[in-house]
Amino acid sequence: MRYSSGVDQHTSGASRPRYGVPSSQSAWDSVDYLLNDWARERPDLDFTAVGVIYRLGRVRQHLERELAEVFAGHGLTPADFHVLINLRRSGAPYRMPQARLMEALGLTSGTVSLRLDRLVKAGTVAREPDPDDRRGSIIRLTEEGQRLFDVIAPEHLANEDRLLSALTEDQRGTLAELLRHLLASLEDRPCPLAAGLGLTLEPARTARRRRQAVGLSDTAGLLLAAVEPDTPADCAGLARGDLIVEMNGQPALSVVALADLLNELPDNGGLYLTVLRGNEPRRIEIPRVQALR
């Protein structure tokens, strides 16, 4: 990675760097150097998203290295500790079927088995027959596993807090909120409040891809994958394929934003939507949303 080693550089307003790169190199991070180079080399391309995506990757690299040091001090890997976490947070007696643990960890059966073999050998977890599935196993956190979790958890949380030392409390809250919006859209989690109105929604990234595929504008919003008959959404005139771009004047970019809006509506408050049907904008109202929920 190339860094400036000389006197701090400033750029004039006319030649201010693109992509939010600060004028003073003293405020640059490693990604700013990358963005500045691409702005010079390929000004015809838009590298805006790189400023977010690449930074997330770089931050993750730094965090994973720092977090791993805490676990290594106790003879564990971060992956080992994730097993202990999921068992501990399940509540007493801190046990769950191996298949459920595999789902919680997002891993394949073979990978989970190898991880559990290490922990069983160390005495932190135990395998027991599953009375409801002769081919399955129950994974239990042993007393040693509980003791180890109680030792590591405070140290781990204090380490995480230190790693965020550059951010104020307000900045941490803002960052957590932004990441919640992004993660919820990538996880494609259903929105129960939308379902209560008769809506099945697809996230903004999917909406953009589907619209481009059929020659419609590349517009971000929540795409209606389905509208249930005789529901508030259906009665209001919404239809499958509509793209919600605004909700009560706010951008409709995530189900988190929709859920927050619906939760904050006053009694008998209405939901005012701007939608694109094809490329044609329409205004649609779903009245008395709170009363309908």
C-alpha positions as CSV (number, residue, x, y, z in Angstrom):
1,M,0.0,0.0,0.0
2,R,1.4,3.4,-1.0
3,Y,1.4,6.2,1.6
4,S,2.7,9.8,1.5
5,S,5.9,10.3,3.3
6,G,6.4,14.0,2.7
7,V,4.8,17.2,3.8
8,D,1.0,17.0,4.1
9,Q,-0.7,17.7,0.8
10,H,-3.8,19.8,0.3
11,T,-5.9,20.2,-2.8
12,S,-7.8,23.3,-3.9
13,G,-11.5,23.5,-4.2
14,A,-11.3,23.2,-8.0
15,S,-9.4,19.9,-7.8
16,R,-10.9,18.5,-4.6
17,P,-10.6,14.7,-4.6
18,R,-13.7,12.7,-5.5
19,Y,-15.5,10.1,-3.4
20,G,-15.3,12.0,-0.2
21,V,-11.5,11.8,0.0
22,P,-10.4,14.6,2.4
23,S,-8.4,17.5,1.0
24,S,-5.6,16.9,3.5
25,Q,-3.7,13.6,3.2
26,S,-3.3,13.6,7.0
27,A,-6.9,12.5,7.2
28,W,-6.5,9.8,4.5
29,D,-6.8,6.0,5.2
30,S,-5.5,3.3,2.9
31,V,-8.7,3.3,0.9
32,D,-8.4,7.0,0.2
33,Y,-5.1,6.4,-1.7
34,L,-6.8,3.7,-3.8
35,L,-9.8,6.0,-4.6
36,N,-7.6,8.9,-5.4
37,D,-5.6,6.8,-7.9
38,W,-8.7,5.5,-9.6
39,A,-10.2,9.0,-9.8
40,R,-7.1,9.9,-11.8
41,E,-6.7,6.7,-13.8
42,R,-10.4,6.0,-14.7
43,P,-12.4,9.2,-14.1
44,D,-15.1,7.6,-16.4
45,L,-15.9,4.9,-13.8
46,D,-17.8,5.4,-10.5
47,F,-15.8,4.0,-7.6
48,T,-18.1,5.4,-4.9
49,A,-19.2,2.0,-3.6
50,V,-15.5,1.0,-3.2
51,G,-15.3,3.5,-0.4
52,V,-17.8,1.5,1.6
53,I,-17.2,-2.1,0.4
54,Y,-13.4,-2.1,0.5
55,R,-13.4,-0.3,3.8
56,L,-15.7,-3.0,5.3
57,G,-13.3,-5.6,4.2
58,R,-10.2,-3.8,5.5
59,V,-11.9,-3.1,8.9
60,R,-12.9,-6.8,9.1
61,Q,-9.2,-7.8,8.6
62,H,-8.1,-5.6,11.4
63,L,-10.8,-6.7,13.8
64,E,-10.4,-10.4,13.1
65,R,-6.7,-10.2,13.9
66,E,-7.2,-8.3,17.1
67,L,-10.1,-10.5,18.3
68,A,-8.2,-13.7,17.5
69,E,-5.5,-12.7,19.9
70,V,-7.9,-12.8,22.9
71,F,-9.1,-16.3,22.0
72,A,-5.6,-17.6,21.3
73,G,-4.7,-16.6,24.9
74,H,-7.2,-19.2,26.0
75,G,-6.3,-21.9,23.5
76,L,-9.2,-21.2,21.2
77,T,-9.8,-19.9,17.8
78,P,-12.6,-17.4,17.0
79,A,-14.5,-20.3,15.4
80,D,-14.3,-22.3,18.6
81,F,-15.6,-19.4,20.6
82,H,-18.6,-19.0,18.3
83,V,-19.7,-22.5,19.2
84,L,-19.5,-21.6,22.9
85,I,-21.4,-18.4,22.3
86,N,-24.3,-20.1,20.5
87,L,-24.6,-22.8,23.2
88,R,-24.4,-20.3,26.0
89,R,-27.0,-17.9,24.6
90,S,-29.5,-20.8,24.0
91,G,-30.1,-20.7,27.8
92,A,-29.9,-23.4,30.4
93,P,-29.1,-26.3,30.1
94,Y,-27.0,-24.9,27.2
95,R,-27.6,-27.6,24.7
96,M,-29.0,-27.9,21.2
97,P,-29.2,-30.4,18.3
98,Q,-26.1,-30.4,16.1
99,A,-28.2,-29.6,13.1
100,R,-29.5,-26.4,14.8
101,L,-26.0,-25.4,15.8
102,M,-24.8,-26.0,12.2
103,E,-27.6,-23.6,11.0
104,A,-26.7,-21.0,13.7
105,L,-23.1,-21.1,12.6
106,G,-23.9,-21.1,8.9
107,L,-21.5,-24.0,8.3
108,T,-21.6,-27.4,6.6
109,S,-22.0,-30.6,8.6
110,G,-18.4,-31.6,7.9
111,T,-17.0,-28.3,9.1
112,V,-19.0,-28.3,12.2
113,S,-18.1,-31.9,13.1
114,L,-14.4,-31.0,12.8
115,R,-14.8,-28.0,15.0
116,L,-16.8,-30.0,17.6
117,D,-14.2,-32.8,17.6
118,R,-11.6,-30.2,18.9
119,L,-13.9,-28.9,21.6
120,V,-15.0,-32.3,22.7
121,K,-11.4,-33.3,23.1
122,A,-10.7,-30.2,25.1
123,G,-13.7,-31.0,27.4
124,T,-15.6,-27.7,26.7
125,V,-18.5,-29.4,24.9
126,A,-20.0,-32.9,24.9
127,R,-21.9,-34.9,22.4
128,E,-25.0,-36.8,23.5
129,P,-27.5,-38.9,21.7
130,D,-30.5,-37.0,20.4
131,P,-33.7,-38.8,21.8
132,D,-35.7,-37.4,18.9
133,D,-33.3,-38.3,16.1
134,R,-31.3,-41.6,16.3
135,R,-28.9,-40.3,13.6
136,G,-28.4,-36.9,15.3
137,S,-26.6,-35.6,18.3
138,I,-27.2,-33.1,21.0
139,I,-24.3,-30.7,21.7
140,R,-24.0,-29.5,25.3
141,L,-21.8,-26.9,26.9
142,T,-19.9,-28.6,29.7
143,E,-19.1,-27.1,33.1
144,E,-15.6,-26.4,31.8
145,G,-17.1,-24.8,28.7
146,Q,-19.3,-22.6,30.9
147,R,-16.3,-21.6,33.1
148,L,-14.3,-20.8,30.0
149,F,-17.0,-18.7,28.5
150,D,-17.4,-16.7,31.8
151,V,-13.6,-16.1,31.8
152,I,-13.4,-15.0,28.1
153,A,-16.6,-13.1,27.6
154,P,-15.7,-10.0,29.7
155,E,-12.2,-9.9,28.2
156,H,-13.6,-10.2,24.7
157,L,-16.3,-7.5,25.2
158,A,-13.7,-5.1,26.7
159,N,-11.4,-5.8,23.7
160,E,-14.3,-5.0,21.3
161,D,-15.0,-1.7,23.1
162,R,-11.3,-0.8,22.8
163,L,-11.3,-1.5,19.1
164,L,-14.1,1.1,18.7
165,S,-12.2,3.8,20.7
166,A,-12.0,6.1,17.7
167,L,-15.8,6.5,17.6
168,T,-18.0,8.5,20.0
169,E,-21.1,6.9,21.4
170,D,-23.2,8.7,18.9
171,Q,-21.0,7.6,16.0
172,R,-21.2,4.0,17.2
173,G,-24.9,4.1,17.3
174,T,-25.1,5.7,13.8
175,L,-22.7,3.0,12.5
176,A,-24.7,0.2,14.1
177,E,-27.9,1.6,12.6
178,L,-26.4,1.9,9.1
179,L,-25.0,-1.6,9.3
180,R,-28.4,-3.0,10.4
181,H,-30.0,-1.5,7.3
182,L,-27.4,-3.0,5.1
183,L,-27.2,-6.5,6.7
184,A,-31.0,-6.9,6.8
185,S,-31.1,-6.2,3.1
186,L,-28.4,-8.8,2.4
187,E,-30.0,-11.4,4.7
188,D,-33.3,-11.0,2.9
189,R,-35.3,-11.4,6.1
190,P,-39.0,-11.1,5.8
191,C,-40.8,-8.1,7.3
192,P,-43.8,-9.2,9.5
193,L,-45.2,-5.7,9.5
194,A,-45.2,-5.7,5.6
195,A,-46.8,-9.1,5.6
196,G,-49.5,-7.7,7.8
197,L,-50.4,-5.2,5.1
198,G,-50.4,-8.0,2.5
199,L,-47.0,-7.2,1.0
200,T,-44.1,-9.5,0.1
201,L,-41.0,-7.4,-0.6
202,E,-37.7,-7.9,-2.3
203,P,-34.7,-5.8,-1.3
204,A,-33.3,-2.8,-3.2
205,R,-30.4,-4.6,-4.7
206,T,-32.7,-7.3,-6.1
207,A,-35.1,-4.6,-7.4
208,R,-32.4,-2.9,-9.3
209,R,-31.2,-6.1,-10.9
210,R,-34.8,-7.2,-11.9
211,R,-35.7,-3.8,-13.3
212,Q,-32.5,-3.5,-15.4
213,A,-33.1,-7.0,-16.8
214,V,-36.5,-5.9,-18.3
215,G,-35.3,-2.5,-19.5
216,L,-36.7,-0.4,-16.7
217,S,-34.9,2.4,-14.9
218,D,-32.1,1.5,-12.5
219,T,-33.9,2.8,-9.4
220,A,-33.5,1.6,-5.9
221,G,-36.5,0.8,-3.8
222,L,-38.6,-2.1,-2.3
223,L,-40.0,-4.3,-5.0
224,L,-43.4,-5.9,-4.5
225,A,-42.9,-9.6,-5.2
226,A,-46.5,-10.4,-4.2
227,V,-49.7,-8.6,-3.0
228,E,-52.2,-10.8,-1.1
229,P,-55.8,-10.4,-2.2
230,D,-58.2,-8.5,0.0
231,T,-55.5,-7.0,2.1
232,P,-54.9,-3.3,2.9
233,A,-52.2,-3.2,0.2
234,D,-54.5,-4.8,-2.4
235,C,-57.4,-2.5,-1.5
236,A,-55.1,0.5,-1.8
237,G,-54.2,-0.5,-5.4
238,L,-50.7,-1.8,-5.0
239,A,-49.7,-4.6,-7.5
240,R,-47.0,-7.1,-8.0
241,G,-44.0,-5.5,-9.7
242,D,-44.6,-2.1,-8.2
243,L,-41.5,-0.4,-6.8
244,I,-41.9,1.5,-3.6
245,V,-39.4,4.4,-3.8
246,E,-40.8,6.6,-1.0
247,M,-42.7,6.0,2.3
248,N,-44.2,9.2,3.9
249,G,-41.6,11.2,2.1
250,Q,-38.6,9.0,3.2
251,P,-36.5,6.9,0.8
252,A,-37.8,3.2,0.7
253,L,-34.4,1.4,0.6
254,S,-34.8,-1.3,3.3
255,V,-37.3,-3.3,5.3
256,V,-35.7,-1.8,8.4
257,A,-36.7,1.7,7.3
258,L,-40.2,0.4,6.6
259,A,-40.5,-1.3,10.0
260,D,-39.2,1.8,11.8
261,L,-41.7,4.0,10.0
262,L,-44.6,1.7,10.7
263,N,-43.6,1.4,14.4
264,E,-43.5,5.2,14.7
265,L,-46.8,6.0,13.0
266,P,-49.4,7.6,15.3
267,D,-52.7,5.9,16.0
268,N,-54.7,5.8,12.8
269,G,-51.7,7.2,10.9
270,G,-51.6,6.5,7.1
271,L,-48.8,5.2,4.9
272,Y,-48.3,7.4,1.9
273,L,-46.2,5.7,-0.8
274,T,-44.6,6.8,-4.0
275,V,-44.3,3.8,-6.3
276,L,-43.1,3.2,-9.8
277,R,-45.3,1.0,-12.0
278,G,-43.0,0.4,-14.8
279,N,-41.3,3.8,-15.0
280,E,-44.5,5.7,-14.2
281,P,-44.7,7.3,-10.7
282,R,-47.9,6.9,-8.7
283,R,-49.0,8.0,-5.3
284,I,-50.8,5.4,-3.1
285,E,-52.2,5.7,0.4
286,I,-52.8,2.9,2.8
287,P,-55.0,4.6,5.5
288,R,-55.1,3.9,9.2
289,V,-52.1,1.5,9.2
290,Q,-51.9,1.2,12.9
291,A,-55.5,0.2,13.2
292,L,-55.0,-2.5,10.5
293,R,-52.0,-4.2,12.2
